[in-house]
């Protein structure tokens, strides 16, 4: 599995969406997620992560705001 910095992932077993913030040297990634409105950063094995399609998650609509 290949992940890039900024990729949106979740654990294979389920859980919140996370952003990959750092790739480690031991087939792991440091991910950022929110737990009770607090930002947490944790290391996870790459094999335990699955990529998520942000456009289908409802987090990103693709629409751009036009400021007047």
C-alpha positions in Angstrom: 0.0 0.0 0.0 1.4 3.4 -0.9 0.4 6.5 1.0 1.5 10.0 0.4 1.7 12.9 2.9 -1.8 14.3 3.3 -3.6 11.1 2.3 -6.8 10.5 4.1 -6.9 7.0 5.6 -8.7 5.0 8.3 -7.8 1.8 10.1 -8.8 -1.5 8.3 -10.8 -2.3 11.5 -12.7 1.0 11.3 -12.5 4.2 13.1 -12.2 7.9 12.3 -10.7 9.4 9.2 -7.1 10.4 9.6 -4.5 12.4 7.6 -1.0 11.0 7.0 1.4 13.5 8.3 4.7 11.6 8.3 6.0 8.4 6.8 8.4 6.4 9.0 11.3 4.2 8.1 9.7 1.0 9.5 6.6 0.7 7.2 4.6 3.0 9.5 2.9 6.4 9.3 2.1 9.1 11.8 -1.5 10.1 11.4 -3.5 13.1 12.7 -7.0 12.6 14.0 -9.4 14.4 16.4 -10.4 12.7 19.6 -13.0 14.6 21.6 -12.1 17.9 19.8 -8.4 17.5 20.6 -5.9 16.9 17.9 -4.0 13.6 18.4 -1.0 12.2 16.4 -0.3 8.5 16.5 1.9 6.0 14.6 0.2 3.1 12.8 1.6 0.3 10.6 0.9 0.9 6.9 -0.6 -2.5 6.6 -3.3 -1.5 9.1 -4.4 1.6 7.1 -6.8 1.8 4.2 -7.1 4.8 1.9 -10.4 6.7 1.9 -12.1 8.6 -0.9 -12.6 12.0 0.6 -15.0 13.1 -2.1 -17.4 10.3 -1.0 -17.0 10.9 2.7 -18.9 14.2 2.7 -15.9 16.2 4.0 -15.1 17.8 0.6 -17.8 18.8 -1.8 -15.4 20.0 -4.6 -17.3 23.3 -4.6 -15.4 26.5 -4.4 -16.6 29.6 -2.6 -16.7 32.8 -4.6 -16.0 35.9 -2.5 -17.5 39.1 -3.7 
